């Protein structure tokens, strides 16, 4: 199944139908990225989840992935500071 994260990030329950996610392009939006992964990582998932990224040669895709990881880390730090 080929999905766009803006349309597949909400309302789909795919945990019974797959456990591999391959990103051919990355969104700048951490919310889209997390929501799309959340369709597969759910209660009832029987298989280990595998996420892969197909990055183009050159720095742009690497910068987008690094920005997503930085934003995810900052979000985690903020939640830790607020909750604990």
C-alpha positions as CSV (number, residue, x, y, z in Angstrom):
1,X,0.0,0.0,0.0
2,X,1.3,3.4,-0.9
3,X,0.2,6.2,1.4
4,X,0.7,9.9,1.9
5,X,1.3,10.8,5.6
6,X,-1.1,13.7,5.4
7,X,-4.0,11.4,4.5
8,X,-2.9,8.2,6.2
9,X,-1.9,9.6,9.5
10,X,-5.4,9.7,10.9
11,X,-8.2,7.2,11.0
12,X,-6.5,4.1,9.7
13,X,-5.8,1.0,11.8
14,X,-3.1,-1.0,9.9
15,X,-1.7,-3.1,12.8
16,X,-3.4,-6.2,11.4
17,X,-2.2,-5.6,7.9
18,X,1.5,-4.8,8.0
19,X,4.5,-3.9,10.1
20,X,7.0,-2.4,7.6
21,X,7.0,1.3,6.8
22,X,9.2,2.6,4.0
23,X,9.5,6.4,3.6
24,X,10.4,7.5,0.1
25,X,10.1,11.1,1.1
26,X,10.0,12.7,4.5
27,X,7.6,15.3,5.8
28,X,9.0,18.2,7.8
29,X,6.1,17.8,10.2
30,X,6.9,15.6,13.2
31,X,3.2,15.2,13.8
32,X,2.6,13.7,10.4
33,X,5.6,11.4,10.9
34,X,4.5,10.2,14.3
35,X,0.8,9.8,13.3
36,X,1.8,7.7,10.3
37,X,3.9,5.4,12.4
38,X,1.1,5.2,14.9
39,X,-1.1,3.5,12.4
40,X,1.1,0.4,12.5
41,X,2.4,0.6,16.1
42,X,-0.8,-0.2,18.0
43,X,-2.3,-2.7,20.4
44,X,-2.7,-5.9,18.6
45,X,0.4,-5.6,16.4
46,X,1.8,-9.2,16.2
47,X,5.0,-8.5,14.4
48,X,8.0,-6.3,15.1
49,X,7.7,-2.9,13.5
50,X,10.3,-2.0,10.9
51,X,10.8,1.6,9.7
52,X,13.1,2.3,6.7
53,X,14.0,5.5,5.0
54,X,15.1,5.8,1.3
55,X,17.2,8.9,1.3
56,X,18.4,10.6,-1.9
57,X,22.1,11.4,-2.4
58,X,22.9,14.8,-1.0
59,X,22.3,16.5,2.2
60,X,18.6,17.5,2.0
61,X,16.9,14.2,3.0
62,X,19.6,13.8,5.7
63,X,18.8,17.2,7.1
64,X,15.0,16.5,7.1
65,X,15.6,13.3,9.0
66,X,18.0,14.9,11.5
67,X,15.4,17.7,12.0
68,X,12.7,15.2,12.8
69,X,14.9,13.4,15.3
70,X,15.9,16.7,16.9
71,X,12.3,17.8,17.2
72,X,11.4,14.4,18.7
73,X,14.2,14.7,21.3
74,X,13.1,18.2,22.3
75,X,9.5,17.1,22.6
76,X,10.6,14.3,24.8
77,X,12.7,16.6,27.0
78,X,9.8,19.0,27.3
79,X,7.4,16.3,28.3
80,X,9.9,15.0,30.9
81,X,10.2,18.5,32.3
82,X,6.5,18.9,32.5
83,X,5.6,15.5,33.9
84,X,8.4,14.6,36.1
